[in-house]
Amino acid sequence: MPTTNDSFSHHPVPIQTLPIITIQSTFSTVINEVYNGVIPSEDIWISCYDHSPSASRSSHSKVTVVLDEIDREKINLDTKEGDGSDLKMVEAAGLTNSYIVSLPSLSIPPVRLLTPVQEYADPERSNTRRPHSVTTFAVAEDKSQLTTGFLDGSVYLYAIHPLPSSTSSSTKKYATSASYEPPRATYTTHRQTLISSPSMLTPKAHKSTVTSLRFFPSSRVILSSSADFSVQIYPADSLSPSLTPNMPADKQSPRIPAVRSLIGHTRAVTSTAILGRGRSIMTTSTDAMIRTWDVSKGEQVPESVVRSAVGVNRMVFSEAAGDGGIETDGEEAKSSTSVLHGRLYCALQDGSFEVFQISPSTDDSRPKTLFRSIRSPHGALTAIAVSPSSSNKGGYLAVGTAGGVINIYKIPPQSSSAESDVLTQSLSNAILKFRRSDAAIEDVSFVTLPNERIGLVIATTDGLPWIAELDYPHDESQDPGSGEDNHTGKVSIYAELTGGDVDPVRAVAVLGSGPENQSGVEVWTAGDDGIVRRYLAY
């Protein structure tokens, strides 16, 4: 029988505290205006914080943005005043419209500042005086469409405006997100409104907060869940090309009713997973029930319902691929068979996480508990992610807490023998623990960085999303929680994701991976200001 294990206190790994670099949200616009001669120069502010328990420190500086006196195609960024006199800010080489900041006096090594290359700001939903909070979103795998879910239960579907194949020309130097702004029709005639039923007095997708959105692998079907206890399935076909940007702006955007309504949970549905090509889905809820649904029938698979220890905040399904590898929640298997197996990782309300084994449908398909951790001293688990992995090396698990601490665990390869014992040994001790502040972790997603390094994109309630670079212990022969120096991993800041004005960020998404993706790896974020931002990680 699986046992509860002290994955938070046996052989404790120290919590690493990383600094925070914040910058004026409009700094890229200032640089653009100086470069184009709109203004001769202007100051921007940069603040750095170190919230280490031993000694909290901060530094605040002003940087003057001005054209170089000799090379008029170059912008100089000169530290002007403040207590960070050794602060340096320069352009990042090899990545358009990104910058590097360092501050030796606060022990801050060079850190990237990534600016959004594109923003989706629906005027109706992102008015600064009355913004509508985006609680979740999803980007189609083919990058054709974007769907956003809101605090009020609304769900919208937008066409994604493609980026140019190259942004390196001089006409786009020091560009801002406005340089690639989607056409106005994106938010009018080309916006589709998802509704649960045409007969509703106030047509919306859900009656309460939208908690999860996912595209099926086809990129033409959407799965949504909500705090109203329901799960909905919607068609997501692109609008006809005949609907051009020249159509009247006051023309009502199309309303798309649900084709399936899945009812069974008795509390808020918190998370969903699409299995394989989408013949089956799984849902979790604060009612502590984990349910599997037959999509074609629109009903539960009775023999697959299982109860978790307590209510589930988030979950991720890792499918065991045919070659023994893992395909994560966002990388559905391309196999044509519906016989699936893998592991389900659940972040629970009491601060613990639980792992279930999902067996092929030819066996007893009820999920079986493999492992449950003890409760985190840092509050409820609010985010969870599993890394992609090779066929025989396993992967990594990341869990985020309401107290701002993130734990990283090594996951062994999926196997049929002694599954529970292997997981217990691996998940009983975190190999990395880190934080930046006490702000709650809202979402996490693994990302592949240059040279096959592993990163983690992190969304927080302080509105300062960032990408961590993870350096794991490499010696697998000893206990990663033994405390020996060569088993203590290190975390650094790969990049700060700028552009927001400290509004809480609720969700992140990562698209593309590895050198075969010529357009680079994209990171998307969304939050309480109602804006979805698109970044190029490299």
N, C-alpha and C positions, 0 to 999 in steps of 0.2 A: 504493500500500500504506500502511496506517496505520502510524504510527511511535510509538515511546515518547517521551513528552515530559516535560520537567522542570517539572511542575505544582507542585512544592513548593519550587523554589529560584530559577527565573528571575524577575527583577523581584519579589523577595520582598515580600509584604504583611506588615507587622508583626503579631505575635501579641498580641492584646489580652487582658489578664488582668482578669477580673471578680471582685468580692468574693463572699463566701459569707455568708449570714445563716442561722443555725440557732437554733431555739427549742425549748424543752422540748416533747416530743412530746405531753404531756397538757395543754397550755395551754388548749385550747378546753374541756376538761372542767372545769378550774379556774374559768374564766370562767363556765361554766354553773352550777356549784355556788354561786359567790358570788352570781350573779344570783337564783337560786332560794332563797337563804337557808340553804343547807346548811352553809356556813361563812361567817364574817364577812369574811374577807380571806385572801389567801395570796400568796406571792411565786412568780414564775416566772423562769427564766433565759433570757437571749438572748446569743448569742455571734456576733461578726462577725469574718471573716478576710479578709485581703488577701494573696494569695500571689504578688504581683508579684516577678519575679526581682530587681529592684533593691533592694527592701526589703520583707520579709515582716512584716506587722503583724497584731495581733489586739486585740479588745476584748471584755470580758465584763461583763455587767450583770445586775442583778436589777430586776424590775419588780413593783410591788405591784398586785394586782388587788383593787379595793374598790368598793362601791356609792357613787355620788355622794350627798353629804349632802343635797342639795336635790331632785334628780331621781332618784327611786328606781328608775326604769326605765333608768338609764344606768350603765354601768360605767366607772370611771376606771382608767387604766393609767399609774401614776406610777413613773418611774425612781427607784429607791431607793438603790442603791449600785453600785460597780464603777468601772472605768476608762473607761466610756462615759457620762459625765455628761450629754453632749448628745444621748444617744439618745432618740428619741421614738417612741412606739407609739400609734396611734389606730385607730379603726374606719374601714374603707373605705366611702366613700359609694357607694350604688347596688348593692352586692353583699353579700348576707346573710352574716354570720358570717365575714367576711374583714377583714384588718387591714393597716395601712401602717406600716412601720418605716423610719426614716432615722437616719443617724449621720454628721453633717458632718465630725467629726474624722477619720474614716476615708474621707472622700470618697464616702460611700454616699448617693445620692439616695433619695427615697421608693421603697420596694419593697413590693409586695403579698405578703401571707402568705395563701395559700389553704388552707382546711381542708377535709378530705374531707366531702362531704355524705352519703356512704354507704360502708360497708365490707362486703366479702364475706369473712368469716373462718370457714371451715369448721372447726368444733371439732376434727375428726379430723385436719386438715392444718395448723392454725395454732397448735397448742399451744406456748406460749412456751418450755417446757422441751425440746420436741422438734419444732421446726417443720419442715415439708416445703417445700423451696424451689420456688417457682413460677418456671419457666424461660421460659415463654411463655404467652400467653393471647389470646383473641379475643372481641370483642363483636359479636353479630349486628347487621346493619345496621338491622333494625327494633327494636332494643333489647329484644328479648324474651328472649334467652338469652345466657349467658356460659359460655365453656369455658376451663378452665385445664389446663396441662400442667406436670408436675413432674419434678424431678431423677431420681426413681426410675422414670420411664416411665409413671406413671399419668396418665390424662386424665379429667376430670369435666365434666359439663354441668349447669348450674344455671339456673333461671328467674330473670330479673331482676325485682326488686320495683320497680315504678314510683315515681318521686318525685311528691309532690303537685304540682298545677299551680301553686301559689303557696306560697312559704315565708316570706312577709312578715308573717304574722299574729303578734300579740304572744305567742301561746302557743309559737311556735317561735323567739322571739328568743333569741339566744345558744345556738342549738341545737348539738348535736354529731352525729357520724355515728350515734350510738346512737338519735337521734330518728327516724331512718328505717331502722332496722335491719330486714333481711329476716326474715320469720317463720322459726321453728325448722325447719319442714318443708322449707325450702330445702335444708338439709343432710342431711335424712333421707329421707323418702318421696319428695321431689321432686328428689333428686339422682340423675342418671343416670351410671353408670360405663361408660366405653367400654373394650371389650376386643377384642384382636386375634382371639381364638378362644375359644369356650366350653370347649374341651378343655384349655386351659392350666391347670397346677397352681395357679399364682398369677395369676388373671385380671387382666391389665393391657393397656393399649393398646399399649405397647411394652416391649421388654426393657431399654431404656436411656433416657437423658435425652431428653425431648421438646424438639425444637429449633424447631418452628414449628407454629402452629395458625391456620387461616383458615376462616371461614364462606364457603360459596358465596353468590352474590348472592341466592338464594332464602331465605337464613337458615335453611334446613332440612337442610343437608348440611355436614359438617365435613371439612376436609383437615388431616391431621397428618403430621409428619415427625419422625425421631428419629436419635440417634447409633447406633441398631442397624441402620443402612443402609436402613431401610424407610420407605415412605410408605403411609398408610392413609386410606381414605375411609369415613366413618360417616354413617348417617342421624341427623338431629338434630330429630326431631319433638317438639313440646311434649307434656308428659304430659297425659293426659285430665283434664278439669275434675273428674271424679268423685273424683280423688285429692285430697282436701281436707286441710287442716292438722290435722283431727281424727283422721286415721288413726293407728294405733299407731306410735310412734316407732321401735320395734324392727323394723318391717317392712323387709325388705331392699330397698334402692333398686334400680331396674331396671338390668340389664346389657345393653348394646347392642353386639353384635358388628360387626366391620368388614364392609362389603359389597365392598370392593376392597382388595387388598394389592398394591402396586406395588414390585417388587424389581428392581434393576438396578445401583444404586450399590455400590461396593466399599469405601467409607468412610462416615463420618457424613454424613447428609443435613442440610444446614445451613439451607436456605431454600426457600420455595415461592412460586409465583405462580399465580393463577387467571386464565385468559385468557377474556375476554368473559363469556358466561353460564356457562362452566365445562365446555364440551365438551372443552377441552384444558387441561392444567396444565404448568408448568415446574418443575424442581427443580435445585438446585445442591448440591455436596458438596465435602468436603475431598479427594475423589479427583480434583478439577479438572474433572470432567465436568458439562456442562449438558445435561439431558435434557428432551425434550418427550413428554408422555404423552397417549394417546387415552383419555379417561375411560370412555367406553362400552365399549371393548374391554378396558380394563385392561392395556394394553401400551404399550411405547414406540413412538414414531414414528421408525423407524430412520434415515431420511434427515435427521433434525433434530438428531442428537447432535453436540455440538461440545466441544472441550477448551479450557478457559481456560488462562491462563499458569501459574497455580498453584492451590492449593486455594481455594475460595470460602467466605468466612465469612458473608456476607449478600448478598442481591440484591433489586432492585426492578425491576419491569417497568412501563414507561411506554408506554401504548398510544396510537398516533396516531389520534385521533378523526376522524370523517368531515369535520369542519370544519377539520381541521389542528391541533386542540388536543391536549392531553395529558391522559389520564386515568390516575391513579396506581394503584399496586398495590391500595390500599384502596378505589378508586372504579371498579370494573369497568364496562366498557362495557355499555350496555343494548341494543346492536345485536343483532339476531337472527342475523346471519351469523357463520360461523366463520372467515371470511377476515380475519385480523388482521395488523397490522404495527405496529411500534414499536421501542423501544430497551430493551435489558436492561442495567442498571447493576450491576456486581458489585464488592463489596468483597473484596479478596484478602488471603490470609494473609501475604504478603510486604510489605504496606504500600502496595501500589498499587491502583488501581481500573481496571476494564476495561469498555468499552462495546461492546455487540453490536447489530447491526441484525437485527431479526426481520422477515422478508419474508412477504407473503401466501402462502397454501398453493398458489396457482397458479404461483408461481415456485419456484426452488430454496429450500426452507424451512430449510436449514441456517443457523444464525446466523452472521453475518459480523462479524469484529472491525473496529470503526471507530476505536477509540482506546484507548490504555493509558497511564496516568500512570507516572511514576517512583515509587520507593518512598518512603514518608513517613519522615522521620527520627524520628517519634514512635511507631513500632511498627506492628503489624498494624492493618488497618482492621477495626473491630468493629461498625460501624453505618453504615447508608446510607439516605437518603430523597430523594425527588423531590417538589417542590412542585406543587400544581395550577397550571394556567396558562390563559391565554386563547388563543384560536385562532391568534393571530399574534405573540405576545410571548415565547413560550418559557416557561421556568421556572427553577428553581434546584435544584442538587444539594447535599446536605449529606453529608459523610463524617466519621465519628468514629473516633478512634484509641485504641489500648491505652494511650497516654501521656496521654490526657485532652484532646488538641487537636482542635477541630472546624474543618474547612475548608468554605467555601461557594463554589460555582461558578455562573456564569451558563450556562444551557442555551439554545441557539438553538432556534427552532421546527423541528419535524421537516419535512424536505423530501426530495425524491428526488434533487436535484442536489447534487453535491459535498458529500455528507453528511459524509465523513471529514474533509475540509479545514475545513469550518465548525466541527465539533466540536473539532478540534485547536486552532484559533485561540481558541475560547471556553474550553476546559477546561485549557489549558496554564498558566493562572494563576488562583489563588483570588482572589476579590474580598473575602473576609473570612476571618480566622483568629482563633480565640479559645479560651480555656481558663479554668478556675477553680482547678483543682488537677491533680495527677498521676493522679487516679483515672480508671480506664478508662471509656470511653463504651460503655454496653451497648446503647442503643437511641436512635433519634431519630425524630421525626415532625413534619412541618410543621403549623402551625395558623394559621387566619385570626383575627387580633385585631381589636378595634374599629377602625372607620374604615379597614377593608381593609388594615391593617398586617399584616406577615408575622412570625410567630413560629416558634420551634422548641422542641418539648418534648424534654427531654433526661433520660435515665436513666443513672445512674453507679454505680460499685461502692462509692462512699463513702456511699450511702444518702441522698443529698441531691438529689432530682430537682427540676428547675426549668424555667421557660419563658423562653427568650431572645427579645428583640425585636430584629429585624434591620433595620438602616437601610442599604440598599445604595447604591452610587454610582449617580447618575441619568444622567450623561452617557455615552451608549453609543458615542460617536464615537472614543474613545481606548482604549488598552490599560488594562484595570482594574488591571493589575499594574505600571503605569509608575511608581508611587510618588508621583504628583502628589496634592496634598491633596484635590482635589475627586473623586478616585477611591478614596479610602480610606473604606470603609463603617464604620459604628459599630454596636456591640452594646451592649445594656443588659439588665438583668434585668426582665422583665415580672412574674414572680411566682416565689416559692418554694412548692413543693408540700409542705406540712407533714403531720404525723401519723405518720410512720414514725420508728423509733428507730435510725437509721443502719444498718439492714440493707440490703445491696446491692439496688438496684432493677434488674430484668432486662429489663423490657418496658414500653412505653407504647402507648396507643391514643388517637386523637382522633376524636370523633363530632360531627357537625353543623358547619355553617359558614355564615357570613353572617347578615344581619339577617332573612332569611326563616325561619330556625329560631327559633321563638318560645321554645323551652326553653333557648336558649343553646348555646354550645360546651362539650362535655364532654371532659375529659381523664381517662383511666384509667391506673393504674400497678399493677405487681405485682412481687414480689421474694422475697427469701430468708425473710421472716417468714411466708410463706404467705398473705398478705392481699392482696386486690384492692381498691384504693381508687378512688373515683369523685369527681371534682371538677367544679365549674362554673367555667370560665375567665372567663366574663362572662355 
